[in-house]
């Protein structure tokens, strides 16, 4: 049973990447309130492993937090494309990667208290690297690292990106089989 009834919804701000929607809700006691929702397209996260059995991490400068963050490649699902096609494009764009195998691991919400964004994780194996083609706001360094080191980094809380750390933990057993 849903504990709230939606009275109205309206988008109060939008950009090409996301929008803010205000929902007016009423609870079972008749109380009304406003709930803000960040509407965002589904996102693909790609954990790339090269033919040399290295995980390709990126150091991404994030303006929102004014720091360099360890991450895995990710991006919004591209309109008109499947999640898989979007994952292939993001892998190529951010690290110049082409995967021989792309396995969908699962999905998760990273901020379900405020955002509708559904995240889809892919494990890309036998990845070859070429020249990346990042977007203008993407300032990225590419770091292929040994699988064991990447798992250690996640365990030692060195990832500033929660979804990237989660991806490593969700793929840990698969990664260990590649060593």
N, C-alpha and C positions, 0 to 999 in steps of 0.2 A: 504494500500500500504506500502510495506517495504521500508524504506528510504535508505537502503544500499544493495549493492550486494557483496556476498562473493566471493573473488578471490581464496583464499586458506585457509586451516585449517591444523595446525600441533600441535601435542602434544609435548611440550618442556620439561615436567617433569611429573613424575607420582609416586604415592605411592599406597599401598593397599587401602587407604581411599579416595583419590581424585587425580586429575591430573590438570595440567595447559595447556590450549590450547591457541595458538596464532592464531587469525583469521586476515587475511589481507582483508580489506574491501575497497569498493569504494563508494563514495556518488554520489548524482545526479549531482554535479558539476565536477565530474571526479577526485576528490581528493582521494588519497589512504591513509590509516592509519591502524595501528595494534591495535586490541582490544584483551585483555587477558581475558580468561574465566576460572573460576574454575569449572571443571566438577566433579560432585559428584553424587553418587546414591541418589535416593529418600530417605527421612528420615521419620521415624515414631516418633511421640511425643505422650506419653501416660499420661493422667491425671488420676491417680488412686484414687479411693475413697473406703475406707474400709467398711466392714460390720458394723463398729461402726461409720460410717459417718465422717471419718477423711480423709483429703487429704494427700496423701503420697508425701512429697517433699524430695528432696535430696540436700545435701550440697556437691558439687562436687569440688574438687581442680582442677582448670584448669591451666595447665602449661603455656599455651599461654598468659594468663593475670596475672599469678603468684598470684592467689587469690582464695579463696573459693567462690563459686557462688551458689545461690539458683536456683534450676531448678526442672523440672519434668523429669522422665525417657525418654530417647530418644536414637535413634540409626539408622544406615543406614539400608535400606531394604536389607535383606539377599538374595544373588543371588540364584535363583531357588525357592524362597518362595514368597508367596503373602504378601502384605502390612500387612494384618491382622495377618498372622503367624509371621511375623517379629515383630509386636507390642507385641504379646503374649510372644515371646522369650525375647525381651528387658525388658518387665515388670518383668519377672521371673529372668533374669540375674541381673538387677540393684537393685531391692528391694525385690526379692524373692516372687513377687506377682503372684497370679492366680485370674483372674477375672471371675465372673459368667456371666457378660454382657460386651461386648466391642462394642461401638457405634462409627462409623466413623462420625466425626463432620464436617470435610472439609479439605481443603488444602490451602497452601499459600507459597509464595516465601519469604524467610527471607532476601536475599541479591541479588535481581534480577539485580542489576547493575554490579555484578561481578561473580555470580554463577548460574549454571543451576539447583541447588538443589531444588527439589519440596518437601515440607514438608506436611505430612499427620497427622492430629490430631485425636486421639481416646480418648474417655471418657470410662474409665474402672470402673465399679461399682461392688459392693459386692466383693471387693478384699480381699482375705486372704493373710497374709504375712507369709513367711517361710524364709529359709536361702538364701540370694542372692549369686550370683556367678559372680562378676564383672570381667572384663578383667584386665590384669596387670596394664595398665595405668589409670584405673578408681579407684580413691581414693574417696570413697563415704561414707557419713553419711546419714542414713535414719531417716526422721522426720515426723511421722504422726501428723498432726495438725488439729484443728477444722476448718471446712469450712469457717466460718466467719473470722477467723484469717488469712487464706490464701488469701481471697478476700481483706482484709485490707492491707496485705503485698503488693499485686499487686497495689492497689490504692496509696500506699505510696512509690512506686518505690523502693521496697526492692529486686526485682529480677534483677540480673545482666544479665540474659538470656531473651532477648526480646521475643523469641518464647514461653518461659514458661509463661511469663506475658500475652501474647496474648491468650494462651490456656485458662488461667483462665478467662479472659474477655469473650472469645467466649463461654465458658461453664457456665458463672456466673448464668444465669437463671436456668439452669438444676441443678446446685449445690444447689441453694437456695431451690429448691423443695425437696432436700434430707435432709434438716435440720429438 
